[in-house]
Amino acid sequence: MGQPPRRARAGRVGALVVAGAVGAACYAATRPSGGAPVASLAVDAASSSSGEVGVRITNAYGAWDAGTLYPWAHVVEPFRDTKFQVASDETCAMTLAHVDGTGAEVRAGEAPFAITTLDEPNAMTAVFTRAAGDYVLKVTCDDAGGGAPKARTINLKAKYVRREIRTLHAGDLARYMNATALVHTLSLAAGQARFGPKFKNYEYFTAKHLDKRSIDECTPYHDGDVFLTAHAAFSLEFEQALQAIDPSLASPYWDYTLDDEKYGEDWAAESAIFSKNMFGSYGASRTSEGHRIGDGPLVGARVATQGAMNRTDWPESNSFGRLTEAWNADDTLFVGRADTICELETKARLPGCSKLALAIAASNSTAYPGAFLPSFENAIETGFHAELHGMLGGAWGCEMRDGTSLSMKAFATAHPETRKILEILGVYLNLLWRSVYKRDPNCGACDMAVTCPASGTCSSGDGSCRCFSAAFEAAYEDVKGDDAKLLKLANEALRVDAINSAMKNAQAAVGLWQNTTGNVQFIGPDGAPLSAESNNALKIFLAKLVLHPAKVAPYATPLAASNDPLFWVTHNAWERVWHYVQLHPSTQYGNALYADSAERLKQYWDVNHAGLEPYRVCWGRYWDAKLPFSDFLGEGNHGQDYTNGELMQIFQPTNPDLPFVYHNLRWDHCPAADH
């Protein structure tokens, strides 16, 4: 298809509701006799001094920033009071109409809207009720000298505006947090009974995002260009669930580059994101059972479990029946987080301006034709986003089955030069634990495979019910009194293909070791290799830790991260960067979209058909694969899922039917920012 899928508009008339009493579609206001002069207004580019009528269009957040890269000069927000103020002392008349799918203007009598005056002259307030709708404002003002009236026609585009969550006004923040709490506590049936079919809940999102990804060792939503389309679709589906509760809500984002710039390694303690007003403080979680959220509006946010949506056969869950990755030993029914990983305080830095710059630079890659698309996706997924999961979620209950402590804090205290290495590896522990988990205990070459009790076979509170490597434990019992043999076992374990591959992911991000003689030497904080004693002790400790998965927060898994409301604000952050590189004409990505439609991006997509290895299992990765999302634009095509190609077109930020924009595409706090 050459054009984005468009909303079916036949027989549907856009609504415009105006604050206050219902009035006529056209109104004429005169300056009250003896009233004060009209206050000076900051009007838009077309002002009365240039011969045109100046009109200021604002809501509680001020005027739309026409200097953004979006193609609409005037964006108005659905279900918010929008004020129109004419900058003139003369008598002016305003008419407001919705433009339907045929281009016709629909006014009062044909569409349910009304207009009311305010106490000020030449002003009115309107509330628009169709996202992505087109409206037209016409203004005519008398000329005091008796000349021809001045006239102005302004095209308006209704779009939800996604803002940085800390810029939301108190009432909007409260409404967002309350609606999010409903999504993360209500059952799907109860929510849809109250709010309609667009309502979706944490069980729905987690079951879809998790499915059986660890079991198949393949996720169609990750590790490729599909990450962009699939996660943008998850975010929009969540946003529309919020709007089923409160139609004024747009889903905000968390710009964590701000926190990195301002707080550095102290973000967990200092950022307002982790406070009782937002997502809950780490301090409160630290003292609550199971590290569950201990304060704020999200106390009681639940973890999906078998039985969700009346199903007891969800393909992946842990041994306690929670819908999480099978290796996760956590038994709690409530969302938890920790600012520690195996008791070691998280001091890893959030992705900051440098990671943002790398992602934007990747959108300019010319390594080969179309390299900008997979290069940008990889920089976003692995560099700007993925490491958030481990550092924000945390892990606890780190021990072997015999009770041997695997506290990273205790180990770092005994071996101080290993602390920074452990902090970095801690961010990637979720990937290490996933890498060693195998559903089949007879998996051939993976001698050190970790296996788990079957789903639902363990009772809450049973700390002995956890995953482990039987081969490692058997060998460990034989050699644990012999340091040389124990080191040999640790080296063998760490060289298992799955562990080695996951460790290299961490090494690629930050140089942790050198290997010039076939013997890995970890690098200390001074840039020199660790002492032999610390190096050997670290290898043994890591082998034990990796082969005994701990309890991790939902957000840290990360395939079950949608259990945690943090999922939404963090994903919206990178989608904002995606908008920027698509809109900016100086990027290779932006140039491709300006030259052709998103359909032409098919030639650059990383998997164009299902027959390419190793993607045969990963059904969702290729361009024409259908993902389980539908009816975003009101098409009414329930059950007709979008393909990746269709989603790429829907999520083009210039798509007139896309229901949202971002309030700006600037990162002014980043020193070298080109935006």
URGI-V60578 format. One record per helix or strand of 2 or more residues. SS is the DSSP state (2 for helix, 1 for strand). FROM is the first residue (numbers start at 1). TO is the last residue. Records with the same first field share a line. If there is no record, write none. Layout:
SS=FROM-TO ; FROM-TO
This chain:
1=16-17 ; 26-29 ; 55-59 ; 62-63 ; 75-76 ; 81-86 ; 92-99 ; 105-106 ; 116-117 ; 123-128 ; 134-141 ; 150-158 ; 160-162 ; 340-341 ; 344-345 ; 395-396 ; 450-451 ; 513-514 ; 521-523 ; 551-552 ; 660-662
2=48-50 ; 165-167 ; 170-183 ; 188-195 ; 202-210 ; 213-216 ; 226-245 ; 256-270 ; 272-274 ; 282-286 ; 289-291 ; 308-310 ; 353-362 ; 371-385 ; 387-393 ; 408-414 ; 416-427 ; 429-436 ; 470-479 ; 483-494 ; 497-509 ; 532-546 ; 554-556 ; 561-563 ; 566-583 ; 588-595 ; 598-604 ; 644-650
